[in-house]
Amino acid sequence: MSGSGDGGTWWPLDEEVIRQVLDGTAAGAAILDTELRYRYVNPALADMNGLPA
């Protein structure tokens, strides 16, 4: 569960900058859309849940 899905229009900031920050942290992090669907999960959170990033 990662990626921009619909071309990145749901990212309020630059997608690449957000990815670099969240991918580089040991903390689990996710971005959800307004309907509470997962739009992005960083590798740390995916590992915590036993899923591929």
C-alpha positions in Angstrom: 0.0 0.0 0.0 2.1 2.8 -1.1 2.3 5.3 -3.9 0.3 8.2 -5.1 -2.5 6.3 -6.5 -4.4 9.0 -8.4 -1.3 10.8 -9.7 -0.4 12.7 -6.5 -3.3 15.2 -6.4 -4.1 14.3 -2.8 -0.6 15.3 -1.6 -0.9 18.8 -0.1 2.9 19.2 -0.4 5.6 18.0 -2.8 5.2 14.2 -3.0 8.9 13.5 -3.3 9.8 15.5 -0.3 7.1 13.8 1.8 8.3 10.4 0.6 11.9 11.2 1.5 11.0 12.3 5.0 8.6 9.4 5.8 10.6 6.7 4.1 13.7 7.7 6.2 12.1 7.5 9.6 11.9 4.5 11.9 8.5 5.6 13.1 5.5 4.1 11.3 3.6 6.7 9.3 0.7 6.7 6.9 -1.3 9.2 4.9 -5.0 8.8 4.6 -7.4 10.6 2.3 -10.6 12.4 3.4 -12.5 9.1 3.3 -9.9 7.5 5.6 -8.4 5.3 2.9 -4.7 4.6 3.1 -3.0 6.5 0.4 0.6 5.9 1.6 2.3 3.7 4.2 6.0 4.0 4.9 8.3 1.0 5.1 8.4 1.1 8.9 4.7 0.8 9.3 4.4 -1.9 6.6 7.1 -3.9 8.5 5.2 -3.5 11.7 2.1 -5.0 10.1 4.0 -7.7 8.1 3.1 -6.2 4.7 5.2 -5.1 1.8 5.7 -1.4 1.4 
